[in-house]
Amino acid sequence: MAIVTIPYDIDFLNSPLGVVPICIDDTDRDGRLIDSRWFSAVIPVADPLRGLAAKALDDVWRVSELTEASVHALWRKHLHNLGEQPSRRILAHAKWTARDLKVGGRAPRRGVEVEMLDSVLKQILATQDVQREVLALEVREMLARHFQARGVPHIDEMLEMWLIGHSWLEIGDKVGKHWDTAKRDLRRWLKKALYELDLE
């Protein structure tokens, strides 16, 4: 077990003032060594991550806590599949992680989770069959399993891109469809999934 420090070559005794190092445990909670490419992906967004910690958490020195939480979560979910823009993925995840940390955890952030999933979660949380304690990420995992089982994993990929803020043009390009068609497909499959999962 070791700590990865970003910048890699930082000299703690002689580092310039204002450079806050980002320190991340290189081993996950199961004892697995994290793919080093996840740490490399932090480098291009190191300054935005510091800015996020300063703005959202009122303490730039919490950037290590923020970044480690996001890197470890993404590693657990994707392992060696970093995707095409891992740096952007880390920063997007960190924005939600920062909101968790600010309010003391994911559970108190239910209102923010509702915003994240927009009308989808509003429908889910409004039903009598689903307890309001169900967290958005649990719902997200249900949808992911549903789309995988139906043989449409690209719909889950579209949903993931939509949640982290990709434009419809980007989503359409990714799946090889016109943006408007991609948008309609996602809405149609979401509605069908909510119905089949008895969440509508």
C-alpha angles and dihedrals in degrees: 000000000000141000120247111213124202121236086044093212098045116146106210093199097048104024116134117262113265097032106118111194121228111222121194130178107241093212127068126226090269092056096255120142109242118236105264091224089075089061091047088053089060093062098074091050099037094110095046088050090052089048090050092052091049095047103036099033099027089232124083089196090070089069091100092054091047096046096043091052091053097043092048093047093050091046091052091050102039106017108185095356101095095167125219097298109030093161092056089045091054093048093048092049091046091058090062092040089054091056089050092051093046093058096037102260145343098285096062088051096069092123091055091047089054089054091048094057092035115190094359093066093038088062092046096047092046094062126095093224098063120063115231089235090072106111123227093241091056088053089048090055091049090054092047092053091045094053091045091052091049091053095246104110089152088070089058089049090052091049091050091051091047092051094052093049109263116157121246088248090058092045092049092049091050094055096034098247137115108269093243092051091049090051093050092046092052093048092047094049092045091053091048092048093051090051095047092046089050091240100118 
